[in-house]
Every structure is written in C-alpha cells, then in structure tokens.
C-alpha cells in the first residue's frame, strides 16, 4: 500500500470464503457487511491500516465489486475477518 492515506485498498474476495453477507439501507445510505476466511496476514494488516487511515476498501468478487468507506474490520480466530462499511459504489 502506498503512503498516501487516501489510497484505495483492494481485497480479492475471490480468494476467500465469504459468508454472512448483508446489505442494509439506513438514513446515511447503504451499509454492507460480510465475513471472510481464511484472510492472509498481509490482507489483515492492510485492512487494519485502512481502518486507522479511513481508507476506502474495494471488495473484489468474481461478479461484482463493492467500494466501502468508514470501514470496520473485526478479526476472529482461524483467519476470519468481519468487514463492514458504508457502500460508496456497488
């Protein structure tokens, strides 16, 4: 990842098992959340940095991309990561 705190982070979700996908509409727009596993140590680090720097994250799937802002990433056991954020573009 570049040193530019506004740089986009891409996460290749094709490489992971993605479960518990939900999209909700709220007063501030749509939110999306999912769980991914097993997420590599390098991608977990990139997600942590994106949370701290408030960097948008693009989740890349085989059939679509979802760009998220205001990211939250909760790491679980065995490489699981819960990802949630505001949908910027889908």
N, C-alpha and C positions, 0 to 999 in steps of 0.2 A: 504494500500500500504506500502511496506517495505521502510525503509530509504535509501536503495540503489537507487541512482538516475538512474541507468541503468535498474531497474526492469521493466518488461513488464506490461502494464495496459491493462486489457481486458474489453471491453464494450459489454454486452449482448444485441445485437440489436434486438433479437427476442422479447424482452420485449417492444420495441418501434415501433412506426410507422416511417418507413424510406421512404423518398421521395427525389426527385431531385438527384438521383444517376447518376454520370457521371465519366467516366474513360477517360483520355486523354493521348496520347503519346507525349512526348516532347524530346528535346535534352538531358535532365537529366534523362530520363526514364518515367515511367507511373505515373500519379497522379490520385487520387480518391477523390471525394467529395460527400457528401450527407447531408441531413437534417434529424434529428431525433427528435421525440417528443412522449410523454412528458418525458423528461430526468430528473431523480431524482436529488435532490440536492446533494446527495452523489456522483453520477456519474459526475455531472457538476464540482464538486470540484476536483475529480480525473483527469478529462480532463484538468482543469486549471493547476494543478500541473504537468501533463505530458507535457504541452506546455512549461512551465517555465524550467523544468528539461531536456527537449528534450528527453523524454522517448518515446519509440515506443508504439503504441497503436494497439491492435488486436481487430478488429470489428468482433464479432461472430454472424453469421447468421445461420439459420436452414440448409442451403445447402452449405455454404462455410464460410471461414474465410479470412479476409484481414488484413495483417500486414502493418501498416503505420508508417513512420518516418517523421520528420520535420512537426509535427502536427500543425495545426491552428484550433482553436475552437472558434466560434463566437456565443455567447448566445443571443437568442432573447426572445421575450415575450412568456408567457404561456409555459415555459419549452422547447422551441425549441432550438436546438443546431445545428449549421452548422459545419461540420467536414471536413477538407481537409488535405491531406498529400501525401507524396511520397510513392508509393507502394514498399514495401520491399519484400513481398511474398503474393501470392494470391492462 
